[in-house]
Amino acid sequence: MPDAPLVDVHHLGLGETGNETWSRNIVRVLEADGGNPVEYAATSAARGHVPGDRLSLVSASSARRLALELPAHARRLRSSVVLTQYTLPIVRVPGVVVVHDVSFVLPESRAWIPIRTRLRLQTTIGLSVRRARFVIVPTEYTRAQLLEHYPVDPARVLLAPLALDPELAAALGGRRRPPDATRVLCVGTVLPRKNLPVVAEAVALLRQQGTDVRLRLVGPVREPGEGDVRRMTELLGDALEVVGAVSTEQLVAEYGAASVLAYPSLHEGFGLPLLEGMAAGIPVVSSDATCLPEVAGDAAALVPPSDVAGWAAALGEALADPDKRRAAAGLRLGAFSWERTGQVVRQALEHAAG
């Protein structure tokens, strides 16, 4: 199909959390919005997620995909524009790049991103945002950070927030937690920037005060040496449960068995678990760092990321009064829609090609 956009959705089927959620739902809305057909680039794991007659296969290797495969597909298809997440390939046609966060530009990111990775991201993403006709970001915080660090025309940086996956939202809405649940849940990849030890310390403080509460970590563990997990285990013993990566069905069950979601991250581009906790009907306690207040609004208790006493107090309040912010959470969820995000993506593709 000549002159169609080529959208890289290689995350599909690879279990890459937020990136895969973005890819899956962008495909869904682009296929349903009545606009011109789109070509997709993805690995064989994406079969069934995208129309088979418009799927161009690429490898999971970023170097091979960006340097060889995407440029070759763009030439073969005579693509009008190419859209990727984070890094654009070297192609002659216009590009649109989606940048979910720019944590790598912050000095404090040295604590959680290896120096070689930081330098690579600063170089490749910096070049991409300069070359792109449009840059799509999920929050105003990310937009401000990007504009502060890169000489980009603000008119070319478009806001397109993430939203809940509709199937996950429906499943979460059908779960109800047990009335005797005393479980603090943390969802996401276990990394130093997730700041999980502050929740462990807060849970330990609550236990010292007589509250029989447990901490459960759900998500792949990718922390070098598992240092934080070891520290939390030493602190909580068998009151800490490290589950690891889970399926969507298991994730729904985890939310259904939880009393409160804790999200203490030091830096996020969006923070999808905040919306997941709200959809599950459990109270949410979040760090007040970076974009998280923008996403949570008044539907979550916000606490400074290093304030252990503040975390203990907020978690204790959520356990005692789980319905306090429920109405606000329902309203907050309505502020995010993949259909509105898809409109921004569609318009960016059309204007970049034009």
HELIX and SHEET records of a PDB file:
HELIX    1   1 THR A   17  ALA A   32  1                                  16    
HELIX    2   2 SER A   44  ALA A   46  5                                   3    
HELIX    3   3 GLY A   52  ARG A   54  5                                   3    
HELIX    4   4 SER A   62  ARG A   64  1                                   3    
HELIX    5   5 ARG A   65  GLU A   69  3                                   5    
HELIX    6   6 LEU A   70  LEU A   77  1                                   8    
HELIX    7   7 SER A  103  VAL A  105  5                                   3    
HELIX    8   8 PRO A  107  ALA A  111  5                                   5    
HELIX    9   9 ILE A  115  ARG A  131  1                                  17    
HELIX   10  10 GLU A  140  HIS A  149  1                                  10    
HELIX   11  11 PRO A  154  ARG A  156  5                                   3    
HELIX   12  12 PRO A  166  GLY A  173  1                                   8    
HELIX   13  13 PRO A  192  LYS A  194  5                                   3    
HELIX   14  14 PRO A  197  GLN A  208  1                                  12    
HELIX   15  15 PRO A  224  GLU A  226  5                                   3    
HELIX   16  16 GLY A  227  LEU A  236  1                                  10    
HELIX   17  17 GLY A  237  ALA A  239  5                                   3    
HELIX   18  18 THR A  248  GLY A  256  1                                   9    
HELIX   19  19 LEU A  272  ALA A  279  1                                   8    
HELIX   20  20 LEU A  292  ALA A  296  1                                   5    
HELIX   21  21 VAL A  308  ALA A  320  1                                  13    
HELIX   22  22 ARG A  326  LEU A  333  1                                   8    
HELIX   23  23 TRP A  338  ALA A  353  1                                  16    
SHEET    1   A 7 LEU A  55  LEU A  57  0                                        
SHEET    2   A 7 GLU A  39  ALA A  42  1                                        
SHEET    3   A 7 LEU A   6  ASP A   8  1                                        
SHEET    4   A 7 VAL A  82  GLN A  85  1                                        
SHEET    5   A 7 GLY A  95  VAL A  98  1                                        
SHEET    6   A 7 PHE A 134  VAL A 137  1                                        
SHEET    7   A 7 VAL A 157  LEU A 159  1                                        
SHEET    1   B 6 LEU A 240  GLY A 244  0                                        
SHEET    2   B 6 ARG A 214  VAL A 218  1                                        
SHEET    3   B 6 ARG A 183  VAL A 187  1                                        
SHEET    4   B 6 VAL A 260  TYR A 263  1                                        
SHEET    5   B 6 VAL A 284  SER A 287  1                                        
SHEET    6   B 6 ALA A 301  VAL A 303  1                                        
END                                                                             
